[in-house]
Amino acid sequence: MKRFWSVFLISIFALVVMGIGAAQKAEAQLTDEEYKKANTEYFNRCGGCHGTLRKGATGPALTPDKTKAKGTELLAKIIFDGTPGGMPGWGAAVGVYTKEQAEQLAKYIQMEPVAPPEFNMKDIKATWKIHVPVDKRPTKPMHKRNWENFFAVILRDAGKIGIIDGDTKEIVSVQDSGFAVHTLRYSKSGRYLYTIGRDGKATLVDLWMDPIQTVAEVKTGIEARSIDSSKYEGRKGDFVDKLAVVGNYWPPSYVILNGLTLEPLKIVSTRSYTYDTKEYHPEPRVASIVASHIDPEWVINVKETGLVLLVDYSDIKNLKVTTIESERFLHDGGWDASKRYFLVAANMRDKLVIVDTKEKKLAAIVETGVKPHPGRGANFKDPKYGPVYATPHLGEAAVALVGTDPDRYPENAWKVVRKLKVAGDGGLFIKTHPKSKHLWVDHTLSKNQDAHRSVTVYDIKNLDAAPKILKLTDRGRIVHMEYNKDGDELWISIWDKQGEIIVFDDKTLTEKARIKDPRLVTPTGKFNVYNTRHDIY
């Protein structure tokens, strides 16, 4: 019966899409098959920036009133070649589309948007599966590997997750996941890995089992981007590993799950009014989620309305939510070093929003540069300005350092104290470690080939000195850095169908190893168990 409802819903979505689109195809000159493919491509690659209903967010609106005026030829060129504002060239640079495919997508976005079906609790429960019950799981690690130094690696286009032993560099396990997983998180204990695919499928992997296994899965919606667990220990550790939450893009909502089984417990809509113009928005998507260490709360960021939600999960039957007005359009972010302040990019407004999770209020909004994209950001002590949080930018070749200590360095708090020049724009991620003296920056979405195949590395103790530019590959793109548990190795992905992971000695900046395997298909994000569960970045 569960399988029936899942298949039924997908079938209804396909019929709705095809039915509404049929009247437009003659004008757009798309066959049924071309329309179906273009629709799939839009939701897989374009919807994240331009919105499920094409109303815009990180990218501009793509509704027919905007797109028809540009025409198919110009739209296809933009899709194929990219734009100076940060959109990659999906044909010329990334190599995903041919010119014919770019033209088909250009025709598609001149049609009226089609809303996917809603996804209610009945639909979610129909997808929920327990593969290994809790009472059948081990009570201690069943292998002798150093599981706290495991790296879970997103194998984006394969729809899988690779688990790599950080000590031996062996691929220990490859697990099926949702499509194009966006991020990974771990439970407070570290034994459980949570994944969320762009298709809304969440999986729960038990790292203590031998062999490692996916023990549960559920599909929380049509499209999703974020997941996290409950990290507050409390007096008796009542919430450790007990709950998880998924943030959906469609339907716009967040879903609270049992942390040990992924059983869906509560679904909450995020449809609301924008903080500034007070207009009702039908598609306010959950962009990112972090779990507080100081209270039983999740920080949930709603992209289109510019609202930050502090969701108290101590009593989900009587849910308490603190709503903080901030800025549009909220995206990725992370904690400062104290884990009191949460910093999140409102990237289309060129700003970082800072939320004080102790006082439950907005602390500041800081303009940093063109389209900040911190990922989780990077924390370190600037030799001149004290503790700072760093973010790269999609739209300019710069890293902004924002002061984060209002108690000891009040004159620098919530201000851009430095801007560092890097090798290219299109920066997605930045990384350092408390034991490291280096700051690593990628330029993944730069149109410049040398830039997107390189990293910029700064000496934190001498930020006035020129950085080192390390070109790492002659193919693909460099993306996402992650440290090992000890903070003496840095891992970097070559984002390519024949992907690799490069391991650097962080002290000497010399290459130690390259992890190569046919299973490493388009490796992107890598998340170390110890660093991720403790929010070390």
Secondary structure, DSSP 8 states (H G I E B T S, - for coil): -HHHHHHHHHHHHHHHHHHHHHHHHHHHT--HHHHHHHHHHIIIIIHHHH-TTS--SSS----HHHHTTTHHHHHHHHHHH--TTS---TTTTS----HHHHHHHHHHTTS---------HHHHHHH-EESS-GGGS-SS-SS-S-GGGEEEEEEGGGTEEEEEETTT--EEEEEE-STT--EEEE-TTSSEEEEE-TTSEEEEEETTSSS-EEEEEEE-SSEEEEEEE----TTTTTTTTTEEEEEEEETTEEEEEETTT--EEEEEE--EE-TTT--EES---EEEEEE-SSSSEEEEEETTTTEEEEEE-S-GGG-EEEEEE--SSEEEEEE-TTSSEEEEEEGGGTEEEEEETTTTEEEEEEE-SSSB--TT-EEEEETTTEEEEEE-BSSSSEEEEEE--TTT-TTTBTSEEEEEE-S-S----EE--TT-SEEEEE-TT-SSHHHHTEEEEEEGGGTTS--EEEE--SSSEEEEEEE-TTSSEEEEEEESSS-EEEEEETTTTEEEEEEE-TT--SEEEEEEHHHHHTT--
